[in-house]
């Protein structure tokens, strides 16, 4: 009898099941996500899309605010424009940060990019192996 069973018996309650299945559904595609790697991919895609949407919305708002600031020549309007520019720059930085975090996660999971590509190779091996192969062909 483990500690959970003893506590359940002591407090006269039913024991809680040890593991419950959790189903995660991607909001954008409606697909069921069951692996941690898929969750990371899904979260990355959602975060990236949200940041892009914020950039588009922020850029549109900046255009409008800049027009209002130029027309009114009000110092407060120019202050708002400055704040919007800073926020858009921060969102751009956040977008680059999630790319770096994603690549770090991929590297830590062993998903490394192939750096050496050999095309049209006739023989791949050491010089000793090549010598043996040539001798066997004679």
Rosetta blueprint (number, residue, H / E / L):
1 X L
2 X L
3 X H
4 X H
5 X H
6 X H
7 X H
8 X H
9 X H
10 X H
11 X L
12 X L
13 X L
14 X L
15 X L
16 X L
17 X L
18 X L
19 X L
20 X L
21 X L
22 X L
23 X L
24 X E
25 X E
26 X L
27 X L
28 X L
29 X L
30 X L
31 X L
32 X E
33 X E
34 X L
35 X L
36 X H
37 X H
38 X H
39 X H
40 X H
41 X H
42 X H
43 X H
44 X H
45 X H
46 X H
47 X H
48 X H
49 X H
50 X H
51 X H
52 X H
53 X H
54 X H
55 X H
56 X H
57 X H
58 X H
59 X H
60 X H
61 X H
62 X H
63 X H
64 X H
65 X H
66 X H
67 X H
68 X H
69 X H
70 X H
71 X H
72 X H
73 X L
74 X L
75 X H
76 X H
77 X H
78 X H
79 X H
80 X H
81 X H
82 X H
83 X H
84 X H
85 X H
86 X H
87 X H
88 X H
89 X H
90 X H
91 X H
92 X H
93 X H
94 X H
95 X H
96 X H
97 X H
98 X H
99 X H
100 X H
101 X H
102 X H
103 X H
104 X H
105 X H
106 X H
107 X H
108 X H
109 X L
110 X L
111 X L
112 X L
113 X L
114 X L
115 X L
116 X L
117 X L
118 X L
119 X L
120 X L
121 X L
122 X L
123 X L
124 X L
125 X L
126 X L
127 X H
128 X H
129 X H
130 X H
131 X H
132 X H
133 X H
134 X H
135 X H
136 X H
137 X H
138 X L
